Amino acid sequence: MPTSDGETYGFKYVNGHPKNTAEGLQTVTAFGVLASVDTGYPLLLSEMTVLTALRTAATSALAARYLAPTGARVMAMIGNGAQCEFQALAFQQICGIDTLRLYDIDARATDKAARNLARSGLTVIPCASAQEAVTGAQIITTCTADKQYATILTDNMVGSGQHINAIGGDCPGKTELHRDILLRSDIFVEFPPQTRIEGEIQQLGPDHPVTELWQVMTGRAPGRTNADQITLFDSVGFATEDFSALRYVRDRLEDTGYYVNLDLLADPDDPRDLFGMVARAGGA
């Protein structure tokens, strides 16, 4: 996922392996790099498993500020894995939710999330089904990991006025929502060419209308316009979000005492004598 602003180049290396949890490994792992465009030298090497969870939650909650119904206080969280708590806390801080209704096909994931959020100030309600979780919720977040065309939300589970934050469908062949929900919703995306391949809207034709989130944020397009509108943020994770997160980390590291200036590159005394540096290091 490469990005550049002309001065700095960044990329994130990321994998998704749903089977990993059965082996005690994480589903998603990532790291990121910033480098100077002028010299090509690396500026930052950072873990991005946690950072991706943070930027995903921040983007979700930011979108909901523009798209969720006014006064929304209850969110259903379907899929209680590694992203769950980050999403919950972001929506609490940015959107003001105070009640979280949890459901996962693995009850242990729900128990884990409830424990972690016990002191958050949120009212946490474990639910026995996805249908129960969405009951009374103004915001529905879906965040599941299986790489398949799944139906986490059926059409009858979504009512007028709700906002859907769909973040689990993020690659070709992976979706969470029934197609009929998309046809009833006003859909907002990060970047249409990417989302049409990876997002929920891969189920629709290439000309189905969508609105880019930046247009809503800058006032160029409307977001939520009425109380009965169903809004859908079809989020797939856009590379500029990672680029922003990496630059944020870089800008704040030097004053924390945790910044380590590691020499990642060979550094010969004479830039033209790379072999000589290797030979001297080896005692040749």
C-alpha positions in Angstrom: 0.0 0.0 0.0 2.4 2.7 -1.2 1.8 6.5 -0.9 3.9 9.6 -1.4 3.4 13.4 -1.1 6.5 14.2 -3.1 8.8 14.6 -0.1 8.1 11.4 1.8 7.4 7.9 0.5 5.6 5.3 2.7 4.2 1.8 2.4 2.6 -0.7 4.6 3.2 -4.5 4.3 0.1 -6.2 5.6 -1.3 -9.8 5.6 -4.7 -11.3 6.5 -4.9 -14.9 7.5 -8.1 -15.9 9.2 -6.9 -19.4 10.0 -4.0 -18.0 12.1 -6.1 -17.8 15.3 -6.4 -21.6 15.4 -2.6 -21.7 15.6 -2.3 -19.0 18.2 -1.3 -16.4 15.7 -2.8 -13.0 14.8 -5.1 -12.8 11.8 -3.6 -9.5 10.6 0.0 -8.5 10.9 1.7 -5.4 9.4 4.6 -3.1 9.5 5.3 0.2 7.8 8.1 2.3 6.4 8.7 6.0 5.7 11.6 7.1 3.4 12.9 10.3 2.0 12.0 10.8 -1.7 15.1 12.9 -2.1 17.6 10.4 -1.0 15.7 7.1 -0.8 17.0 6.7 2.8 14.5 5.2 5.3 13.2 7.5 8.0 11.0 5.2 10.1 10.3 1.5 10.5 7.2 0.9 12.6 4.9 -1.9 13.6 1.5 -1.4 12.1 -0.7 -4.1 13.5 -1.7 -1.8 16.4 -1.4 1.3 14.3 -3.8 -0.1 11.6 -6.4 -0.8 14.3 -6.0 2.8 15.6 -6.3 4.4 12.2 -9.2 2.1 11.1 -11.1 3.0 14.3 -10.4 6.7 13.9 -11.5 6.7 10.2 -14.7 4.8 11.1 -15.7 7.2 13.9 -14.8 10.2 11.7 -17.1 9.0 9.0 -19.9 8.4 11.5 -19.6 12.0 12.7 -21.0 13.0 9.3 -23.2 10.0 8.5 -24.7 8.6 11.8 -28.1 9.8 13.0 -28.1 12.8 15.4 -27.9 11.7 19.0 -26.9 8.1 18.3 -25.9 6.4 21.5 -26.2 2.7 20.9 -23.8 0.7 18.6 -24.0 -2.9 17.6 -20.6 -4.5 17.1 -20.7 -7.7 15.1 -17.3 -9.4 15.1 -15.6 -9.0 18.5 -12.0 -9.8 17.4 -8.9 -7.7 17.4 -10.5 -4.5 16.1 -13.5 -4.5 18.4 -12.3 -2.5 21.4 -10.6 0.1 19.2 -13.8 0.7 17.3 -15.8 1.0 20.5 -13.5 3.5 22.1 -13.2 5.6 19.0 -17.0 5.8 18.6 -17.3 6.6 22.3 -14.8 9.5 22.1 -15.7 11.0 18.7 -19.4 10.2 18.3 -20.6 9.9 21.9 -22.0 6.4 22.0 -22.6 5.1 25.5 -24.0 1.6 24.9 -22.3 -1.3 23.0 -24.2 -4.4 22.0 -21.7 -7.2 21.2 -22.0 -10.4 19.1 -19.6 -12.9 17.7 -20.0 -16.5 16.6 -17.2 -17.3 19.1 -18.5 -16.4 22.6 -15.0 -16.2 23.9 -14.3 -13.2 21.7 -17.4 -11.5 23.1 -16.2 -12.3 26.7 -12.8 -10.9 25.9 -14.2 -7.7 24.5 -16.5 -7.2 27.5 -13.6 -7.7 29.9 -11.4 -5.2 28.1 -14.2 -2.6 28.0 -15.4 -3.1 31.6 -13.8 0.2 32.8 -14.4 2.2 29.6 -17.6 3.8 30.9 -19.6 2.1 28.1 -22.6 -0.1 28.9 -21.6 -3.4 27.3 -24.3 -5.9 26.5 -23.3 -9.3 25.2 -25.9 -10.7 22.7 -26.8 -14.2 21.6 -27.3 -13.4 17.9 -26.6 -10.7 15.4 -30.3 -10.0 15.2 -30.4 -9.3 18.9 -27.3 -7.1 18.7 -28.7 -4.8 16.1 -32.0 -4.3 18.0 -32.2 -0.8 19.2 -28.9 0.2 17.7 -28.5 3.4 15.7 -25.1 2.4 14.5 -24.1 -1.1 13.3 -20.4 -2.0 12.9 -19.5 -5.2 11.1 -16.0 -6.5 11.5 -15.5 -10.2 10.7 -12.4 -11.9 9.3 -13.5 -14.8 7.1 -12.5 -14.4 3.4 -15.7 -15.3 1.8 -19.0 -13.9 0.5 -20.7 -13.8 3.9 -24.1 -12.4 5.0 -23.5 -11.0 8.4 -26.4 -8.6 8.0 -29.6 -9.6 6.2 -31.9 -7.1 4.7 -34.6 -7.5 7.4 -32.0 -6.6 10.2 -31.5 -3.1 9.0 -34.1 -0.4 9.6 -34.6 3.1 8.4 -32.3 5.7 10.0 -29.5 3.4 10.8 -25.8 4.0 10.0 -23.7 0.9 8.9 -20.0 1.0 9.4 -18.9 -2.0 7.3 -15.1 -2.6 7.7 -14.7 -6.4 7.4 -15.2 -6.6 3.6 -11.8 -5.5 2.4 -10.6 -7.7 -0.4 -12.1 -9.3 -3.6 -14.4 -12.2 -2.7 -15.0 -11.0 0.9 -18.2 -9.2 1.9 -20.5 -9.0 5.0 -23.8 -7.4 3.8 -26.7 -8.8 1.8 -26.9 -7.0 -1.6 -30.4 -5.7 -0.9 -29.0 -3.6 2.0 -26.7 -1.9 -0.4 -29.6 -1.1 -2.8 -31.5 0.6 0.1 -28.5 2.6 1.4 -26.7 5.8 0.5 -23.1 4.6 0.2 -20.0 6.5 1.1 -16.5 5.3 0.3 -12.8 6.3 0.6 -11.7 5.8 -3.0 -14.2 4.3 -5.5 -11.8 2.4 -7.8 -10.4 0.5 -4.9 -13.8 0.0 -3.1 -15.5 -1.3 -6.2 -13.0 -4.2 -6.2 -12.6 -4.8 -2.5 -15.6 -3.4 -0.7 -19.2 -4.4 -0.2 -20.0 -2.6 -3.5 -18.1 -5.4 -5.5 -21.6 -7.0 -5.4 -23.0 -4.1 -7.5 -22.4 -2.9 -11.0 -19.5 -0.6 -11.8 -21.8 2.4 -12.2 -23.7 2.2 -9.0 -23.6 5.7 -7.4 -21.4 6.3 -4.4 -20.1 9.4 -2.6 -16.5 9.9 -1.6 -16.1 10.7 2.1 -13.8 13.6 1.5 -16.6 15.4 -0.5 -18.9 15.2 2.5 -16.1 16.4 4.9 -15.4 19.5 2.7 -19.1 20.3 2.1 -19.1 19.4 -1.6 -21.6 16.6 -1.1 -24.3 15.9 1.4 -23.9 13.2 4.1 -27.0 12.4 6.2 -29.9 14.5 5.0 -32.9 13.0 6.9 -33.8 10.8 9.8 -35.0 7.9 7.8 -31.9 7.6 5.5 -29.8 4.5 5.7 -26.1 5.4 5.4 -23.4 2.9 4.7 -19.6 3.6 5.1 -18.1 0.9 2.9 -14.6 1.1 4.3 -11.7 -1.0 2.8 -8.7 0.9 4.3 -7.1 3.5 2.1 -3.3 3.8 1.8 -3.3 7.6 2.7 -4.7 6.6 6.1 -1.6 4.5 6.8 0.6 7.3 5.4 -1.0 9.8 7.8 -0.6 7.5 10.7 3.0 6.8 10.0 3.8 10.5 9.7 1.9 11.2 12.9 4.1 8.7 14.7 7.3 10.1 13.1 6.4 13.7 14.1 5.9 12.7 17.7 8.6 10.1 18.3 11.6 12.3 18.8 10.3 14.0 22.0 9.1 10.8 23.7 12.5 9.2 24.5 11.4 6.0 22.6 12.9 7.1 19.3 15.9 4.9 18.3 18.0 5.9 15.4 19.0 2.5 14.0 21.4 2.3 11.1 19.3 0.3 8.6 21.6 0.8 5.7 25.2 0.0 4.8 27.3 3.1 5.3 30.7 2.8 3.7 33.2 5.6 4.2 33.4 5.9 0.4 29.9 5.5 -1.1 31.5 3.9 -4.2 33.4 1.3 -2.1 30.6 -1.0 -0.8 32.8 -4.1 -1.3 35.6 -2.6 0.7 33.3 -2.0 3.6 32.2 -5.6 3.5 35.7 -6.9 3.2 37.0 -4.8 6.2 34.0 -6.0 8.3 34.9 -9.6 7.5 38.6 -9.1 8.3 39.6 -9.8 4.7 
